[in-house]
Amino acid sequence: MHQFINHLNSFLFGRYSHQKNNKYGPIPGPYFVLVYVEQGSCTVQYDGKEKDIEAGFCGAFASSESFTFWHNKHNKNTIISCEGYFGQMGLKSFKAITGIGQIMPISKELISLLNIGVSLNLNKNSNVRLIANSEKARLNMGIALDKGSDFLSKEYRNAIGYACMRSHSYELRKDDEHALYPNFLLVAKDFVDGNFNDENLKVSNLAKIATVSEQHLINSFYRYIGMTPSRYIWSKRAKYARKLLMETNLSQQEIAYNSGYKSTPHFCRQIKIHFGKTPNEIRNI
């Protein structure tokens, strides 16, 4: 058990509420977290990567450097987490049992396990997040926390933590289809890749093409691709528009039309949202 986690701190559980634009972090690594978004949304930034999680979804992440949690879309956001520092075999074991970075709809069983951790007040040591980014500081803080911890409480915490990790792993791998994109998702993704510049492209039409329900398509995009079909379409349009801005002399109106935007103002807003720069700023880079 202690090979996976830092035996001085064990698994930690917590429910955290944040307002829009709040950031928490960076939390120094090596660190792991299983996060479930109960309300709103959460962007997880770790080791140069970024994943968006919406309400009702969860994901498991590992970082050798640092974590940051960012809430930039909704006014009220609540997440439940199972987290901690790695032990001697931590990162290798974590990769084997969880599926790092994959986002999926959370199961009732996993919600129950996470709520057990929270309801039993097993997050009392959650200030471990404040440990400084050095081994000596982590060990010193761990020893201080451990002195006030009951052995049985730590064993409960570890048991529930491992159960959460294995539940998440099971949900990812319970069907062979989880290993590869299912055919209907490939059909939908390929259609978007070839038709994203159609301004009338809608998720409802995409679901009909893939012959699945709209909600199933949304869940599957989230599970395998890490974003909703709508966000995937917006991302394809924005990247294509940026390419045209940087490599052609087309006007903004022409680029908006060729990329699938309904109007030039809409195009400008979306480019600013995606890249943090206006079309003029991108063109002048």
C-alpha positions in Angstrom: 0.0 0.0 0.0 2.8 2.5 0.9 4.4 1.9 -2.4 1.7 3.9 -4.2 1.2 6.8 -1.7 3.5 8.8 0.6 3.0 6.8 3.8 3.4 9.9 5.9 0.2 11.5 4.6 -1.9 8.8 3.0 -5.0 9.5 0.8 -6.8 12.8 1.4 -10.4 13.7 0.6 -12.2 17.1 0.4 -15.1 19.0 -1.0 -14.1 22.5 -2.3 -16.3 25.4 -3.5 -14.9 28.2 -5.6 -16.3 31.3 -7.4 -15.7 32.1 -11.0 -12.1 32.9 -12.0 -10.7 31.4 -8.8 -7.5 29.5 -9.1 -6.0 27.1 -6.6 -2.4 26.2 -6.9 0.2 25.5 -8.0 0.4 22.3 -5.8 3.9 20.9 -6.1 4.5 17.4 -7.4 4.9 14.5 -7.6 1.1 14.5 -6.9 -2.0 12.7 -7.9 -5.7 13.7 -7.8 -9.0 12.1 -8.7 -11.4 15.0 -9.2 -15.2 15.0 -9.6 -17.0 18.2 -10.6 -20.2 18.2 -8.6 -21.3 21.7 -9.8 -20.0 24.1 -12.4 -16.7 23.2 -14.1 -13.0 22.9 -13.5 -9.9 23.2 -15.6 -7.0 21.1 -14.4 -3.6 22.3 -15.5 -0.7 19.9 -14.9 2.8 19.5 -16.4 2.0 21.7 -19.4 -1.3 19.9 -20.1 -4.8 21.1 -19.6 -8.2 19.3 -19.2 -11.7 20.8 -18.8 -14.2 18.9 -16.6 -17.9 19.7 -16.5 -20.4 18.9 -13.8 -21.2 15.1 -13.6 -17.8 14.1 -14.9 -14.5 13.0 -13.3 -10.9 12.5 -14.2 -7.7 11.1 -12.7 -4.4 13.1 -13.1 -0.8 12.7 -12.1 1.9 15.4 -12.1 5.6 15.3 -11.6 5.8 19.1 -11.4 2.6 20.9 -10.3 -1.2 21.1 -10.4 -3.4 24.2 -10.7 -7.2 24.1 -10.5 -9.0 26.9 -12.4 -12.7 27.8 -12.5 -13.2 30.2 -15.4 -16.7 29.5 -16.7 -19.3 29.3 -14.0 -20.1 31.5 -11.0 -20.4 28.6 -8.6 -18.2 25.5 -8.7 -17.9 22.6 -6.4 -15.4 19.7 -6.7 -14.8 16.6 -4.6 -11.3 15.1 -4.7 -9.2 12.2 -3.6 -5.6 13.1 -3.7 -2.1 12.9 -2.3 1.6 12.7 -2.8 3.2 9.6 -4.5 5.2 7.0 -2.7 8.2 5.0 -4.0 6.2 3.3 -6.8 3.5 5.9 -7.1 3.5 7.2 -10.6 4.1 3.8 -12.2 1.3 2.2 -10.1 -1.0 5.2 -10.8 -0.6 4.8 -14.6 -1.4 1.1 -14.3 -4.7 1.4 -12.4 -6.4 4.6 -13.5 -5.9 5.9 -17.0 -4.3 9.3 -16.6 -6.1 12.3 -18.1 -9.2 10.5 -19.3 -12.5 12.2 -18.5 -15.7 10.2 -18.1 -19.2 10.5 -16.6 -18.9 9.6 -12.9 -20.7 6.4 -11.7 -23.0 6.3 -8.7 -20.6 3.9 -7.0 -17.6 6.3 -7.3 -19.8 9.2 -6.0 -20.7 7.1 -3.0 -17.0 6.3 -2.3 -16.0 9.9 -2.5 -18.8 11.0 -0.3 -17.8 8.5 2.3 -14.4 10.2 2.5 -16.0 13.6 2.8 -18.8 12.6 5.2 -16.4 10.9 7.6 -14.3 14.1 7.7 -11.3 12.3 6.2 -10.1 15.5 4.7 -8.9 16.9 8.0 -5.3 16.8 6.7 -6.1 18.5 3.5 -3.7 21.4 4.3 -1.1 19.0 2.9 -1.8 20.9 -0.3 0.3 23.7 1.2 3.4 21.6 1.4 6.4 23.4 -0.1 8.1 22.1 -3.2 11.0 20.3 -1.6 11.4 16.8 -0.2 12.5 18.0 3.2 9.5 20.3 3.6 7.1 17.6 2.4 8.6 15.1 4.9 8.5 17.6 7.8 4.9 18.6 7.1 4.0 14.9 6.7 5.5 14.0 10.1 3.7 16.9 11.8 0.4 15.8 10.3 1.0 12.2 11.1 1.5 12.8 14.8 -2.0 14.0 15.1 -3.5 11.2 13.0 -5.2 8.1 14.4 -3.8 4.9 12.8 -7.3 3.5 12.2 -8.4 6.7 10.5 -5.4 6.5 8.2 -6.2 2.9 7.3 -9.8 3.9 6.5 -8.5 6.8 4.4 -6.2 4.4 2.5 -8.9 1.8 2.0 -11.4 4.3 0.6 -8.7 5.9 -1.6 -7.7 2.7 -3.2 -11.3 1.8 -3.7 -11.9 5.1 -5.5 -8.9 4.5 -7.8 -10.0 1.0 -8.7 -13.6 2.1 -9.2 -12.4 4.7 -11.7 -10.1 2.2 -13.4 -13.0 -0.3 -13.7 -15.3 2.2 -15.2 -12.7 3.0 -17.9 -11.9 -0.6 -18.7 -15.1 -2.6 -18.1 -15.8 -2.8 -21.8 -13.3 -3.5 -24.6 -14.6 -0.4 -26.4 -12.8 1.8 -23.9 -9.5 0.8 -25.4 -10.2 2.4 -28.8 -12.7 4.9 -30.2 -16.0 3.2 -30.9 -17.1 3.2 -34.5 -19.9 5.7 -34.1 -17.4 8.2 -32.5 -15.0 7.8 -35.4 -17.9 8.5 -37.8 -18.8 11.7 -35.8 -15.2 12.9 -35.4 -14.4 12.3 -39.0 -17.5 14.2 -40.1 -16.6 17.2 -37.9 -13.0 17.1 -39.3 -14.3 17.5 -42.8 -17.3 19.8 -42.2 -16.4 22.0 -39.2 -16.7 25.1 -41.5 -20.4 24.5 -42.1 -22.0 27.1 -39.9 -25.1 25.0 -39.6 -23.3 22.0 -38.1 -25.1 21.0 -34.9 -24.6 18.3 -32.3 -28.1 17.1 -32.9 -27.3 16.5 -36.6 -24.0 14.9 -35.7 -25.8 12.4 -33.4 -28.1 11.4 -36.2 -25.2 10.8 -38.5 -23.5 8.7 -35.8 -26.8 6.9 -35.1 -26.7 7.5 -31.4 -28.5 9.7 -28.9 -27.2 13.3 -28.5 -26.4 12.7 -24.8 -24.5 9.5 -25.6 -22.5 11.3 -28.2 -21.7 14.1 -25.7 -20.6 11.6 -23.0 -18.5 9.7 -25.5 -16.7 12.8 -26.8 -15.9 13.7 -23.2 -14.7 10.2 -22.3 -12.4 9.7 -25.3 -11.5 13.2 -26.6 -11.8 15.2 -23.4 -14.3 17.8 -24.6 -17.9 18.0 -25.8 -18.7 17.8 -29.6 -19.5 21.6 -29.5 -16.2 22.5 -28.1 -14.5 20.1 -30.6 -16.2 21.9 -33.4 -15.3 25.4 -32.0 -11.7 24.2 -31.5 -11.4 23.1 -35.1 -12.8 26.3 -36.4 -10.6 28.5 -34.2 -7.4 26.6 -35.2 -8.3 26.8 -38.9 -9.1 30.5 -38.6 -5.8 31.2 -36.8 -4.0 29.3 -39.6 -5.7 31.6 -42.2 -4.9 34.7 -40.2 -1.2 33.8 -40.1 -0.7 32.4 -43.6 -3.0 34.3 -45.9 -4.0 37.9 -46.6 -7.8 37.1 -46.5 -9.9 39.7 -44.7 -11.4 38.9 -41.3 -14.8 38.7 -43.0 -13.6 36.1 -45.5 -11.8 34.1 -42.8 -15.0 34.1 -40.6 -17.0 32.8 -43.6 -14.5 30.2 -44.6 -14.1 28.9 -41.0 -17.8 28.5 -40.3 -18.6 31.5 -38.2 -22.0 33.2 -38.6 -20.6 36.7 -38.5 -17.3 38.7 -38.2 -18.1 39.9 -34.6 -18.8 36.3 -33.6 -15.5 35.2 -35.2 -13.6 37.9 -33.3 -15.1 37.0 -29.9 -14.4 33.3 -30.4 -10.8 33.9 -31.4 -10.2 36.0 -28.4 -11.8 33.3 -26.1 -9.7 30.5 -27.6 -6.3 32.2 -27.9 -6.5 35.2 -25.6 -5.6 37.5 -28.6 -7.7 39.4 -31.1 -7.5 38.4 -34.8 -5.3 41.5 -35.5 -2.9 40.6 -32.7 -2.6 37.0 -34.1 -2.0 38.4 -37.6 0.7 40.7 -36.4 2.7 38.1 -34.4 
